[in-house]
Amino acid sequence: MAFCVSCGQSLHDGMRFCRFCGNQQPGEQLIQRL
């Protein structure tokens, strides 16, 4: 399970936008670099 980088709500894996705050989530490439 993933979490929104903006509001911290739990998200389903692979979601590109938060269903709570609407912010775009980083892609897998960015996550791998972190």
Contacts in CASP RR format, 6 or more apart in sequence:
PFRMAT RR
TARGET T0000
AUTHOR 0000-0000-0000
METHOD contacts of the structure
MODEL  1
MAFCVSCGQSLHDGMRFCRFCGNQQPGEQLIQRL
1 10 0 8 1.000
1 11 0 8 1.000
1 12 0 8 1.000
1 13 0 8 1.000
2 10 0 8 1.000
2 11 0 8 1.000
2 12 0 8 1.000
2 13 0 8 1.000
2 14 0 8 1.000
2 15 0 8 1.000
2 25 0 8 1.000
3 9 0 8 1.000
3 10 0 8 1.000
3 11 0 8 1.000
4 10 0 8 1.000
4 11 0 8 1.000
4 18 0 8 1.000
4 20 0 8 1.000
4 21 0 8 1.000
4 23 0 8 1.000
4 25 0 8 1.000
5 23 0 8 1.000
5 25 0 8 1.000
5 26 0 8 1.000
6 18 0 8 1.000
6 21 0 8 1.000
6 22 0 8 1.000
6 23 0 8 1.000
7 18 0 8 1.000
7 20 0 8 1.000
7 21 0 8 1.000
7 23 0 8 1.000
9 18 0 8 1.000
9 19 0 8 1.000
9 20 0 8 1.000
9 21 0 8 1.000
11 18 0 8 1.000
11 19 0 8 1.000
11 25 0 8 1.000
14 25 0 8 1.000
15 25 0 8 1.000
16 24 0 8 1.000
16 25 0 8 1.000
16 27 0 8 1.000
17 23 0 8 1.000
17 24 0 8 1.000
17 25 0 8 1.000
18 25 0 8 1.000
END
